[in-house]
Amino acid sequence: MRRRTFCKSTVAAAVAATLPGCGAEEQQVDVGSLISAISTDGAELSIESGAVSELAESLTGRLYLQSDEGYDTAKQVWNGMFEQKQPAMVVQCTSTDDVINAVNFARERDLLVSVKCGGHSLPGKSTSDGGIMIDLSQMHSVDVDTDALTLRADGGSLLGHIDGAASAHNMMTTTGIVSHTGAGGFTLGGGFGRTDRKMGLAIDNLLAATVVTANGDLVRASEDENADLFWGLRGGGGNFGIATEFVYRLHPFNPIVYGGTLIYRFDKDFLDFYAELHSTVSDEANIEPNFVPGEDGETVAMVEVVWCGDHAAGEKALAPMLAHPGLISGTLGPFPYHDIQTAVDGLLGHGKQYYLKSSFLNELTPEAIEVILEFAGRGTVGSWFQHLGGATSKVAASATAYSHRDAALNFGIMYFGEDPAQNDTKIAAVREYYKAMEPHMAGFYTNLNDDDEKKTWGNYGENYPRLVALKNKYDPENLFRLNANIKPG
Ligand SMILES: Cc1cc2nc3c(=O)[nH]c(=O)nc-3n(C[C@H](O)[C@H](O)[C@H](O)COP(=O)(O)OP(=O)(O)OC[C@H]3O[C@@H](n4cnc5c(N)ncnc54)[C@H](O)[C@@H]3O)c2cc1C
């Protein structure tokens, strides 16, 4: 049997240590053996281990096969519902060349590709059974240019890396509400956060991205270079390639914001109050109610308030919230933005069972309020609003691939727990609640929903044909299909 030695994989580090030349990262494989995998359309494939060894040799990062020590850790994604998935291999990239080599390897063999940044895809799109996981999680360096007011982040960065680097200079760009979420999926889908009504979505602050396309080319996209691709990256998700770098606009920012958490009685009075408040309050304010069980098990409205402007102005603008008769507890005052950006990191930690459906509301109507009163009142699953509008609505729907510029709110219904035995019941409860809300909502955030192709078309509205044309240009064989997929035309 032919044998070949290669470096960088972890399978046989112990064996490698006995071989001259490659040190502890060298290993031996039987180049004649075959590795089972899955093609883009789900057919079974056999890949020569010699080809895998060549890929491993080409990397500055590491390649893990299923039998390798470290594989189980390397393949992990955030949602515990998908922890049983078994990619045929994980390529843990540490350089742009690694990404290019992995993409070329996959395309040449028609291998099913998943791309992992933070691994937070709710429907588990960053993993697969039998595919190649291209894992960017080790590529997370972030630099701030204080003169240009820009931040450059590697394509595998987490939102916490960006928040930390920006706030160290009293600056910020819009990131999301949990710091271990990946910047990759978050940004390419749109990117909502506590500052978006003031600063715009993440895509509205994106100045450039560097992308490895399906044919292995490295392409820069900005308003001045490959502007068509730049348009598609801002909302079109991972459909057009793998982003190895993002450049964001920074805004001067006081890392001490004004706000807090207020608990209200959950009733029609509160929902009517919020229906008025969310649409009239200044763009500095981000006000997000969560409908969750209170201390006595009865549903309450737990409202998170962040004012990212002058504190005295915030105190005045938000005074009606403290005067509302349904207020049970809580107060407003100055606090570090970092505290709120990491407050639910543990609650929404890795490995639990999660299921979520969400949709946009252009208006919180009396009919929608009726549904929330009925279903959130049951206390079976949690639901919440993400406050949009403000700067997120001041961009034309056709200016970026993300088109939901009229949305005033995003409404999410989520189950999370530790016990998989509860999944069926809780998923059914989320779906029932969502079905009742659906007539009062319009379109959905592709970063939070798993929906069928027809709905994905409708969801992009008039931007869809342009996205298909881009897909035809940058990924005609649909190599990048584990996402809210835009099929080539
Ligand atoms: C706990 C939690 C909190 C969240 N909070 C917010 C929030 O506040 N605001 C908000 O807008 N969204 C939020 N989301 C949704 C979030 O934006 C999506 O789940 C997003 O996909 C996460 O990105 P990721 O890189 O971690 O995902 P991954 O699972 O790593 O990737 C998901 C998909 O994104 C694509 N992708 C990822 N990285 C790249 C890249 N570098 N290049 C090309 N494609 C890539 C791939 O198609 C991949 O399948 C949250 C999700 C979770 C689980």
The ligand as an ORCA input file, in Angstrom:
! r2SCAN-3c Opt
* xyz 0 1
  C     -27.756     34.241     19.884
  C     -28.037     34.968     18.609
  C     -28.195     36.337     18.610
  C     -28.453     37.008     17.418
  N     -28.607     38.362     17.440
  C     -28.772     39.026     16.284
  C     -28.845     40.436     16.273
  O     -28.783     41.090     17.306
  N     -29.002     41.055     15.092
  C     -29.062     40.363     13.924
  O     -29.166     40.984     12.881
  N     -29.001     39.033     13.898
  C     -28.858     38.344     15.051
  N     -28.806     36.986     15.042
  C     -28.940     36.271     13.772
  C     -27.578     36.174     13.119
  O     -27.352     37.345     12.373
  C     -27.489     34.944     12.210
  O     -27.715     33.783     12.968
  C     -26.157     34.867     11.497
  O     -26.219     33.905     10.496
  C     -25.053     34.542     12.457
  O     -23.820     34.652     11.825
  P     -22.659     33.590     12.093
  O     -21.520     34.006     11.278
  O     -22.483     33.361     13.533
  O     -23.352     32.294     11.489
  P     -22.747     30.973     10.844
  O     -23.634     29.887     11.319
  O     -21.302     30.849     11.066
  O     -23.013     31.227      9.322
  C     -24.335     31.321      8.848
  C     -24.302     31.510      7.354
  O     -23.732     32.775      7.072
  C     -22.883     32.685      5.942
  N     -21.551     33.134      6.351
  C     -21.056     33.251      7.599
  N     -19.844     33.821      7.555
  C     -19.568     34.059      6.263
  C     -18.478     34.656      5.567
  N     -17.410     35.155      6.214
  N     -18.549     34.734      4.227
  C     -19.623     34.267      3.551
  N     -20.683     33.701      4.153
  C     -20.653     33.613      5.489
  C     -22.957     31.267      5.440
  O     -23.938     31.185      4.435
  C     -23.436     30.498      6.639
  O     -24.211     29.379      6.308
  C     -28.548     36.291     16.212
  C     -28.411     34.910     16.214
  C     -28.162     34.254     17.396
  C     -28.031     32.777     17.377
*
